[in-house]
Amino acid sequence: MGFREGAYQRRCMKPLQLVPKMSIQRKYVGMRSDLLDGQIAMVGLQQLIFHFLQRQALHLQLFDLRTNS
């Protein structure tokens, strides 16, 4: 796993070596913040879906209780 991750990172970082040294860092930092924004959005989406599913499950449980009695 670690070896593959390393290889993947090397492959991703290659294009940045063509850029002058000063802007490498800036570009890399920009990339990182984009990735972070994406992750935050994903977590928000997951929480939203989870919340919705929880509500649906609760609704179904209440419905079952009503039909049984």
C-alpha positions, 0 to 999 in steps of 0.5 A: 500500500505504502509503495503504491501510494509513493509511486502514485504521488511521484506520478502526480508530482512529475508535471510540477517539476517542469515549472520554475522553482518559485511557483512549484510551491504555490501551485502545490499549495493551491492543489492541496487547498482544492483537494481539501475543499473537495474533501470538506464538500464530500463530508458534508454530502455524506452527512446530509445523506446519512441524516436523510437516511436516518430520518427515513428509517425513523419514519419507517419504524414509526409507520411499522409501529402504527400498522402493527397496533 
